[in-house]
Amino acid sequence: MKAYDVAVIGAGVHGASATFHLASRGVRTVVLDKGAPAGGPTGRSSAICRAYYTNEFLAGVARDSIAMFRDFEDHTGRDAGFRSTGMLNLHPPEDVEQVRQVVARLNEQGIRTDLLEHDELAAEVPAFDLHDVAVGAWDRDAGYADPVLTTQGLLDRARELGAEVRTGHAVTRIEPNGGAWSVATEDGARTACARVLIAAGPWTKPLAAQVGADLPLTVERHIVATFAWAGAEPVPAHGDLPNGYYFRPEGEELFIMGPLHPEPAADPDRYSEVIADREVHDLAERAVRRAPTLERAESRGGWASLYDVSPDWQPVIGEIAPGVFVDAGTSGHGFKLAPALGGHVADLVQGTEAHPGLGQFHQRRFAEHHELGAGYGDARILG
């Protein structure tokens, strides 16, 4: 039985990033996944990259991740498909005070964010009906990337640095092994490792239960709708809190949308990946309320994917048993955080001094009733 320093369970973007950072430090690492890289929710992510976060630590991680996306070739020798678009966040009157505080703090963190009053917004986005909007925040450095290219690029570079990547190997058991751990897969193989990182997204909870951790994670089905601009006047990437959706371009001819609020619970192994006509129609109506010109846009279908969600919509990261760690519960904002967050998670797994901000995401906060704030009102996905 071949031994490793770390076994990473999950070849989505979080597992890939942690593997990349560990391999970059010479840590003997193996990553195991039942499917292909980015074969789960990562590959169906809307892949927005923004640093507009209410949580200071996450904002900094997102800032650093965007820098990695921009310089992805320098880090991995590959292209992440990153495109810079900026992103406008539209807020109702009740958010004004919080938005002012957040924008000031983001700029202190080196995250270029412009506060736009109602009149300034009207001049910047004349196509928008702003009757229910009091203030906006323009995240200058936001954009989007290709989730599959990003994940594959991190794993390919990790492999070049000595990591082993075993896809098509579903993990069935995590068991103690003489002061270390043994990870068994469905083909009967066993992998010995000193430490384990579970980064399996919606499949994390049952794996964590095998080492005695009851993680308060649920799974939701979330949709992404695709449209062609057709005769519509293009509008910028934006998050619309009053209407509860996010919106970004997809290349030159298309744009995509998704909801900003909680969605129905789902079984990760049995859920509909097909978007329904009524779901597309609902998102289209929301967009047209904001930008009437979008009535000319044409539906191009879409898809449904999964979020693994924590009770406060913030990640669950920490040691859940001696030598077993978890990075999950990212609640819809995992992709944009992953490139830089993987370095902090690698610190944690290695036992080196981790960033003090990481401690707030340990699962113990739920038992201690120290849930974290997230987003604005019901729009918890904004973190």
One Martini backbone bead per residue (centre of mass of N, CA, C, O) as a GRO file, in nm:
protein
  383
    1MET     BB    1   0.089   0.041   0.029
    2LYS     BB    2   0.087   0.349  -0.061
    3ALA     BB    3   0.236   0.647   0.063
    4TYR     BB    4   0.119   0.960   0.207
    5ASP     BB    5   0.074   1.267   0.334
    6VAL     BB    6  -0.180   1.336   0.130
    7ALA     BB    7  -0.534   1.304   0.098
    8VAL     BB    8  -0.753   1.405  -0.162
    9ILE     BB    9  -1.105   1.455  -0.165
   10GLY     BB   10  -1.141   1.590  -0.464
   11ALA     BB   11  -1.160   1.734  -0.818
   12GLY     BB   12  -1.221   2.003  -0.768
   13VAL     BB   13  -1.117   2.320  -0.716
   14HIS     BB   14  -1.037   2.273  -0.416
   15GLY     BB   15  -0.869   2.017  -0.444
   16ALA     BB   16  -0.681   2.127  -0.666
   17SER     BB   17  -0.560   2.364  -0.507
   18ALA     BB   18  -0.444   2.210  -0.268
   19THR     BB   19  -0.267   2.025  -0.439
   20PHE     BB   20  -0.097   2.243  -0.569
   21HIS     BB   21   0.019   2.365  -0.305
   22LEU     BB   22   0.142   2.108  -0.191
   23ALA     BB   23   0.322   2.031  -0.434
   24SER     BB   24   0.486   2.305  -0.429
   25ARG     BB   25   0.606   2.193  -0.129
   26GLY     BB   26   0.663   1.867  -0.152
   27VAL     BB   27   0.399   1.717  -0.103
   28ARG     BB   28   0.269   1.406  -0.074
   29THR     BB   29   0.010   1.371  -0.319
   30VAL     BB   30  -0.338   1.263  -0.339
   31VAL     BB   31  -0.613   1.242  -0.570
   32LEU     BB   32  -0.967   1.168  -0.526
   33ASP     BB   33  -1.223   1.055  -0.771
   34LYS     BB   34  -1.518   0.940  -0.922
   35GLY     BB   35  -1.443   1.144  -1.140
   36ALA     BB   36  -1.376   1.412  -1.303
   37PRO     BB   37  -1.245   1.694  -1.341
   38ALA     BB   38  -1.505   1.900  -1.270
   39GLY     BB   39  -1.764   1.684  -1.262
   40GLY     BB   40  -1.922   1.864  -1.088
   41PRO     BB   41  -2.007   2.173  -0.987
   42THR     BB   42  -1.764   2.317  -1.107
   43GLY     BB   43  -1.837   2.270  -1.420
   44ARG     BB   44  -2.127   2.446  -1.350
   45SER     BB   45  -2.021   2.709  -1.303
   46SER     BB   46  -2.037   3.060  -1.341
   47ALA     BB   47  -1.745   3.183  -1.264
   48ILE     BB   48  -1.734   3.418  -1.080
   49CYS     BB   49  -1.502   3.701  -1.018
   50ARG     BB   50  -1.500   3.834  -0.689
   51ALA     BB   51  -1.454   4.085  -0.399
   52TYR     BB   52  -1.756   4.131  -0.295
   53TYR     BB   53  -1.730   4.130   0.053
   54THR     BB   54  -1.825   4.118   0.394
   55ASN     BB   55  -1.579   3.940   0.439
   56GLU     BB   56  -1.258   4.007   0.489
   57PHE     BB   57  -1.114   3.742   0.427
   58LEU     BB   58  -1.264   3.670   0.161
   59ALA     BB   59  -1.186   3.922   0.010
   60GLY     BB   60  -0.881   3.863   0.011
   61VAL     BB   61  -0.897   3.592  -0.133
   62ALA     BB   62  -1.037   3.694  -0.389
   63ARG     BB   63  -0.819   3.892  -0.470
   64ASP     BB   64  -0.595   3.671  -0.495
   65SER     BB   65  -0.744   3.500  -0.705
   66ILE     BB   66  -0.760   3.706  -0.930
   67ALA     BB   67  -0.456   3.725  -0.959
   68MET     BB   68  -0.427   3.427  -1.044
   69PHE     BB   69  -0.602   3.436  -1.293
   70ARG     BB   70  -0.433   3.650  -1.444
   71ASP     BB   71  -0.155   3.457  -1.367
   72PHE     BB   72  -0.192   3.150  -1.442
   73GLU     BB   73   0.050   3.086  -1.628
   74ASP     BB   74   0.269   3.141  -1.413
   75HIS     BB   75   0.166   2.906  -1.219
   76THR     BB   76   0.087   2.660  -1.460
   77GLY     BB   77   0.098   2.703  -1.790
   78ARG     BB   78  -0.202   2.807  -1.813
   79ASP     BB   79  -0.545   2.859  -1.897
   80ALA     BB   80  -0.847   3.009  -1.737
   81GLY     BB   81  -1.031   3.212  -1.902
   82PHE     BB   82  -0.996   3.505  -1.824
   83ARG     BB   83  -1.233   3.782  -1.774
   84SER     BB   84  -1.271   4.125  -1.775
   85THR     BB   85  -1.571   4.327  -1.645
   86GLY     BB   86  -1.681   4.373  -1.400
   87MET     BB   87  -1.915   4.469  -1.114
   88LEU     BB   88  -2.253   4.541  -1.044
   89ASN     BB   89  -2.411   4.645  -0.737
   90LEU     BB   90  -2.753   4.636  -0.639
   91HIS     BB   91  -2.931   4.844  -0.397
   92PRO     BB   92  -3.132   4.894  -0.150
   93PRO     BB   93  -3.197   5.112   0.101
   94GLU     BB   94  -3.132   4.907   0.347
   95ASP     BB   95  -2.806   4.885   0.248
   96VAL     BB   96  -2.642   5.149   0.257
   97GLU     BB   97  -2.469   5.143   0.515
   98GLN     BB   98  -2.324   4.876   0.454
   99VAL     BB   99  -2.202   4.951   0.183
  100ARG     BB  100  -2.024   5.182   0.279
  101GLN     BB  101  -1.851   5.007   0.469
  102VAL     BB  102  -1.753   4.796   0.265
  103VAL     BB  103  -1.619   4.980   0.055
  104ALA     BB  104  -1.410   5.101   0.243
  105ARG     BB  105  -1.273   4.832   0.322
  106LEU     BB  106  -1.196   4.732   0.041
  107ASN     BB  107  -1.002   4.966  -0.027
  108GLU     BB  108  -0.810   4.903   0.211
  109GLN     BB  109  -0.754   4.607   0.063
  110GLY     BB  110  -0.722   4.671  -0.257
  111ILE     BB  111  -1.031   4.688  -0.353
  112ARG     BB  112  -1.171   4.814  -0.628
  113THR     BB  113  -1.438   5.035  -0.519
  114ASP     BB  114  -1.738   5.189  -0.624
  115LEU     BB  115  -1.948   5.441  -0.520
  116LEU     BB  116  -2.297   5.467  -0.630
  117GLU     BB  117  -2.520   5.677  -0.674
  118HIS     BB  118  -2.815   5.714  -0.820
  119ASP     BB  119  -2.726   5.929  -1.033
  120GLU     BB  120  -2.474   5.777  -1.127
  121LEU     BB  121  -2.618   5.528  -1.225
  122ALA     BB  122  -2.798   5.659  -1.438
  123ALA     BB  123  -2.546   5.742  -1.613
  124GLU     BB  124  -2.410   5.454  -1.645
  125VAL     BB  125  -2.719   5.295  -1.666
  126PRO     BB  126  -2.969   5.384  -1.874
  127ALA     BB  127  -3.114   5.090  -1.913
  128PHE     BB  128  -3.202   5.120  -1.620
  129ASP     BB  129  -3.435   5.049  -1.371
  130LEU     BB  130  -3.403   5.246  -1.049
  131HIS     BB  131  -3.649   5.269  -0.841
  132ASP     BB  132  -3.517   5.035  -0.616
  133VAL     BB  133  -3.243   5.199  -0.612
  134ALA     BB  134  -2.981   5.356  -0.407
  135VAL     BB  135  -2.715   5.176  -0.463
  136GLY     BB  136  -2.374   5.120  -0.578
  137ALA     BB  137  -2.116   4.863  -0.665
  138TRP     BB  138  -1.796   4.872  -0.821
  139ASP     BB  139  -1.612   4.594  -0.934
  140ARG     BB  140  -1.341   4.632  -1.121
  141ASP     BB  141  -1.186   4.323  -1.112
  142ALA     BB  142  -1.392   4.164  -1.222
  143GLY     BB  143  -1.510   3.835  -1.350
  144TYR     BB  144  -1.427   3.544  -1.552
  145ALA     BB  145  -1.408   3.185  -1.591
  146ASP     BB  146  -1.289   2.857  -1.647
  147PRO     BB  147  -1.355   2.583  -1.456
  148VAL     BB  148  -1.206   2.355  -1.609
  149LEU     BB  149  -0.936   2.486  -1.676
  150THR     BB  150  -0.863   2.552  -1.386
  151THR     BB  151  -0.864   2.268  -1.265
  152GLN     BB  152  -0.678   2.129  -1.471
  153GLY     BB  153  -0.436   2.319  -1.431
  154LEU     BB  154  -0.381   2.254  -1.134
  155LEU     BB  155  -0.347   1.944  -1.169
  156ASP     BB  156  -0.127   1.937  -1.385
  157ARG     BB  157   0.081   2.088  -1.215
  158ALA     BB  158   0.080   1.895  -0.975
  159ARG     BB  159   0.180   1.652  -1.136
  160GLU     BB  160   0.452   1.782  -1.217
  161LEU     BB  161   0.518   1.808  -0.890
  162GLY     BB  162   0.412   1.486  -0.792
  163ALA     BB  163   0.131   1.432  -0.809
  164GLU     BB  164  -0.157   1.226  -0.771
  165VAL     BB  165  -0.421   1.130  -1.008
  166ARG     BB  166  -0.743   0.974  -0.921
  167THR     BB  167  -0.977   0.890  -1.137
  168GLY     BB  168  -1.251   0.681  -1.096
  169HIS     BB  169  -1.235   0.685  -0.756
  170ALA     BB  170  -1.433   0.593  -0.517
  171VAL     BB  171  -1.491   0.669  -0.195
  172THR     BB  172  -1.575   0.449   0.094
  173ARG     BB  173  -1.327   0.481   0.306
  174ILE     BB  174  -1.227   0.607   0.641
  175GLU     BB  175  -0.942   0.489   0.826
  176PRO     BB  176  -0.764   0.391   1.066
  177ASN     BB  177  -0.375   0.368   1.063
  178GLY     BB  178  -0.161   0.374   1.293
  179GLY     BB  179  -0.194   0.709   1.327
  180ALA     BB  180  -0.341   0.714   1.062
  181TRP     BB  181  -0.460   0.660   0.720
  182SER     BB  182  -0.727   0.499   0.528
  183VAL     BB  183  -0.816   0.489   0.178
  184ALA     BB  184  -1.099   0.365   0.021
  185THR     BB  185  -1.202   0.210  -0.277
  186GLU     BB  186  -1.423   0.045  -0.494
  187ASP     BB  187  -1.169  -0.138  -0.607
  188GLY     BB  188  -1.001  -0.202  -0.316
  189ALA     BB  189  -0.820   0.017  -0.268
  190ARG     BB  190  -0.539   0.148  -0.070
  191THR     BB  191  -0.455   0.452   0.113
  192ALA     BB  192  -0.185   0.586   0.267
  193CYS     BB  193  -0.200   0.848   0.527
  194ALA     BB  194  -0.148   1.113   0.741
  195ARG     BB  195  -0.361   1.288   0.570
  196VAL     BB  196  -0.691   1.447   0.527
  197LEU     BB  197  -0.888   1.590   0.255
  198ILE     BB  198  -1.218   1.715   0.239
  199ALA     BB  199  -1.341   1.812  -0.110
  200ALA     BB  200  -1.668   1.703  -0.201
  201GLY     BB  201  -1.889   1.878  -0.147
  202PRO     BB  202  -2.198   1.724  -0.153
  203TRP     BB  203  -2.012   1.456  -0.039
  204THR     BB  204  -1.895   1.530   0.249
  205LYS     BB  205  -2.075   1.449   0.489
  206PRO     BB  206  -2.049   1.128   0.477
  207LEU     BB  207  -1.740   1.127   0.505
  208ALA     BB  208  -1.720   1.274   0.779
  209ALA     BB  209  -1.886   1.059   0.941
  210GLN     BB  210  -1.652   0.839   0.941
  211VAL     BB  211  -1.493   1.043   1.167
  212GLY     BB  212  -1.737   1.180   1.355
  213ALA     BB  213  -1.864   1.410   1.169
  214ASP     BB  214  -2.134   1.655   1.195
  215LEU     BB  215  -2.225   1.822   0.928
  216PRO     BB  216  -2.424   2.123   0.854
  217LEU     BB  217  -2.508   2.010   0.554
  218THR     BB  218  -2.646   2.105   0.246
  219VAL     BB  219  -2.845   2.063  -0.060
  220GLU     BB  220  -2.867   2.251  -0.369
  221ARG     BB  221  -3.055   2.358  -0.642
  222HIS     BB  222  -2.906   2.534  -0.920
  223ILE     BB  223  -2.943   2.779  -1.167
  224VAL     BB  224  -2.861   2.832  -1.526
  225ALA     BB  225  -2.908   3.084  -1.763
  226THR     BB  226  -2.926   3.123  -2.121
  227PHE     BB  227  -2.845   3.399  -2.349
  228ALA     BB  228  -2.911   3.598  -2.621
  229TRP     BB  229  -2.897   3.915  -2.725
  230ALA     BB  230  -2.956   3.988  -3.002
  231GLY     BB  231  -3.149   4.289  -2.984
  232ALA     BB  232  -3.000   4.358  -2.732
  233GLU     BB  233  -2.863   4.564  -2.509
  234PRO     BB  234  -2.588   4.562  -2.355
  235VAL     BB  235  -2.495   4.476  -2.022
  236PRO     BB  236  -2.358   4.458  -1.733
  237ALA     BB  237  -2.230   4.313  -1.489
  238HIS     BB  238  -2.457   4.186  -1.223
  239GLY     BB  239  -2.612   4.248  -0.902
  240ASP     BB  240  -2.961   4.195  -0.804
  241LEU     BB  241  -3.119   4.236  -0.511
  242PRO     BB  242  -3.421   4.308  -0.559
  243ASN     BB  243  -3.437   4.059  -0.793
  244GLY     BB  244  -3.241   3.806  -0.733
  245TYR     BB  245  -2.969   3.834  -0.930
  246TYR     BB  246  -2.730   3.727  -1.167
  247PHE     BB  247  -2.494   3.875  -1.420
  248ARG     BB  248  -2.325   3.767  -1.727
  249PRO     BB  249  -2.115   3.734  -1.962
  250GLU     BB  250  -2.067   3.506  -2.264
  251GLY     BB  251  -1.883   3.643  -2.428
  252GLU     BB  252  -2.034   3.806  -2.713
  253GLU     BB  253  -2.343   3.655  -2.743
  254LEU     BB  254  -2.379   3.604  -2.429
  255PHE     BB  255  -2.572   3.526  -2.128
  256ILE     BB  256  -2.595   3.486  -1.768
  257MET     BB  257  -2.806   3.337  -1.502
  258GLY     BB  258  -2.893   3.369  -1.142
  259PRO     BB  259  -2.963   3.313  -0.821
  260LEU     BB  260  -2.939   3.474  -0.476
  261HIS     BB  261  -3.107   3.242  -0.345
  262PRO     BB  262  -3.251   3.007  -0.208
  263GLU     BB  263  -3.304   2.663  -0.284
  264PRO     BB  264  -3.379   2.359  -0.343
  265ALA     BB  265  -3.349   2.063  -0.237
  266ALA     BB  266  -3.099   1.790  -0.284
  267ASP     BB  267  -2.985   1.505  -0.448
  268PRO     BB  268  -2.667   1.449  -0.568
  269ASP     BB  269  -2.763   1.162  -0.723
  270ARG     BB  270  -3.078   1.296  -0.762
  271TYR     BB  271  -3.110   1.527  -1.017
  272SER     BB  272  -3.198   1.791  -1.214
  273GLU     BB  273  -3.006   1.931  -1.492
  274VAL     BB  274  -3.262   2.058  -1.602
  275ILE     BB  275  -3.404   2.335  -1.725
  276ALA     BB  276  -3.688   2.503  -1.692
  277ASP     BB  277  -3.898   2.715  -1.844
  278ARG     BB  278  -3.994   2.862  -1.582
  279GLU     BB  279  -3.707   2.936  -1.488
  280VAL     BB  280  -3.629   3.110  -1.725
  281HIS     BB  281  -3.869   3.307  -1.712
  282ASP     BB  282  -3.813   3.422  -1.431
  283LEU     BB  283  -3.534   3.546  -1.495
  284ALA     BB  284  -3.621   3.719  -1.733
  285GLU     BB  285  -3.817   3.900  -1.578
  286ARG     BB  286  -3.611   4.025  -1.388
  287ALA     BB  287  -3.430   4.156  -1.608
  288VAL     BB  288  -3.651   4.330  -1.747
  289ARG     BB  289  -3.712   4.507  -1.504
  290ARG     BB  290  -3.426   4.639  -1.522
  291ALA     BB  291  -3.391   4.576  -1.856
  292PRO     BB  292  -3.604   4.617  -2.110
  293THR     BB  293  -3.418   4.539  -2.358
  294LEU     BB  294  -3.411   4.222  -2.277
  295GLU     BB  295  -3.669   4.131  -2.431
  296ARG     BB  296  -3.490   4.054  -2.699
  297ALA     BB  297  -3.389   3.818  -2.584
  298GLU     BB  298  -3.264   3.472  -2.611
  299SER     BB  299  -3.306   3.161  -2.539
  300ARG     BB  300  -3.045   2.885  -2.446
  301GLY     BB  301  -3.112   2.776  -2.175
  302GLY     BB  302  -2.932   2.540  -1.956
  303TRP     BB  303  -2.882   2.461  -1.600
  304ALA     BB  304  -2.804   2.238  -1.325
  305SER     BB  305  -2.686   2.244  -0.989
  306LEU     BB  306  -2.472   2.256  -0.693
  307TYR     BB  307  -2.494   2.325  -0.344
  308ASP     BB  308  -2.302   2.355  -0.055
  309VAL     BB  309  -2.461   2.423   0.263
  310SER     BB  310  -2.458   2.635   0.521
  311PRO     BB  311  -2.628   2.796   0.771
  312ASP     BB  312  -2.445   3.082   0.697
  313TRP     BB  313  -2.306   3.074   0.406
  314GLN     BB  314  -2.029   2.954   0.501
  315PRO     BB  315  -1.756   2.807   0.527
  316VAL     BB  316  -1.606   2.479   0.596
  317ILE     BB  317  -1.303   2.490   0.794
  318GLY     BB  318  -1.112   2.209   0.920
  319GLU     BB  319  -1.063   2.007   1.193
  320ILE     BB  320  -1.252   1.687   1.253
  321ALA     BB  321  -0.994   1.512   1.298
  322PRO     BB  322  -0.713   1.358   1.344
  323GLY     BB  323  -0.589   1.450   1.029
  324VAL     BB  324  -0.876   1.576   0.947
  325PHE     BB  325  -1.011   1.765   0.676
  326VAL     BB  326  -1.212   2.056   0.569
  327ASP     BB  327  -1.357   2.179   0.240
  328ALA     BB  328  -1.672   2.336   0.260
  329GLY     BB  329  -1.969   2.504   0.228
  330THR     BB  330  -1.957   2.750   0.000
  331SER     BB  331  -2.245   2.852  -0.102
  332GLY     BB  332  -2.172   2.960  -0.420
  333HIS     BB  333  -1.846   3.084  -0.364
  334GLY     BB  334  -1.600   2.882  -0.436
  335PHE     BB  335  -1.448   2.939  -0.702
  336LYS     BB  336  -1.328   3.233  -0.648
  337LEU     BB  337  -1.155   3.126  -0.389
  338ALA     BB  338  -0.970   2.874  -0.449
  339PRO     BB  339  -0.678   2.946  -0.541
  340ALA     BB  340  -0.598   3.086  -0.258
  341LEU     BB  341  -0.730   2.905  -0.041
  342GLY     BB  342  -0.546   2.654  -0.086
  343GLY     BB  343  -0.307   2.774   0.075
  344HIS     BB  344  -0.446   2.783   0.354
  345VAL     BB  345  -0.522   2.484   0.362
  346ALA     BB  346  -0.234   2.377   0.342
  347ASP     BB  347  -0.140   2.491   0.608
  348LEU     BB  348  -0.337   2.333   0.783
  349VAL     BB  349  -0.254   2.042   0.694
  350GLN     BB  350   0.057   2.079   0.764
  351GLY     BB  351   0.077   2.260   1.044
  352THR     BB  352   0.106   2.537   0.986
  353GLU     BB  353   0.069   2.870   0.992
  354ALA     BB  354  -0.229   2.997   0.982
  355HIS     BB  355  -0.455   3.204   0.913
  356PRO     BB  356  -0.652   3.357   1.146
  357GLY     BB  357  -0.917   3.380   0.960
  358LEU     BB  358  -0.979   3.066   0.936
  359GLY     BB  359  -1.108   2.992   1.220
  360GLN     BB  360  -1.415   3.093   1.169
  361PHE     BB  361  -1.482   2.813   0.982
  362HIS     BB  362  -1.535   2.629   1.191
  363GLN     BB  363  -1.779   2.404   1.300
  364ARG     BB  364  -1.803   2.500   1.604
  365ARG     BB  365  -1.984   2.756   1.562
  366PHE     BB  366  -2.261   2.610   1.579
  367ALA     BB  367  -2.246   2.499   1.871
  368GLU     BB  368  -2.166   2.810   1.975
  369HIS     BB  369  -2.332   3.032   1.827
  370HIS     BB  370  -2.116   3.162   1.577
  371GLU     BB  371  -2.237   3.279   1.342
  372LEU     BB  372  -2.207   3.419   1.033
  373GLY     BB  373  -2.202   3.666   0.835
  374ALA     BB  374  -2.396   3.732   0.516
  375GLY     BB  375  -2.438   3.963   0.319
  376TYR     BB  376  -2.780   4.064   0.210
  377GLY     BB  377  -3.000   3.944   0.367
  378ASP     BB  378  -3.100   3.687   0.150
  379ALA     BB  379  -2.813   3.739   0.001
  380ARG     BB  380  -2.579   3.512   0.092
  381ILE     BB  381  -2.388   3.468  -0.161
  382LEU     BB  382  -2.224   3.746  -0.103
  383GLY     BB  383  -2.069   3.704   0.187
   0.00000   0.00000   0.00000
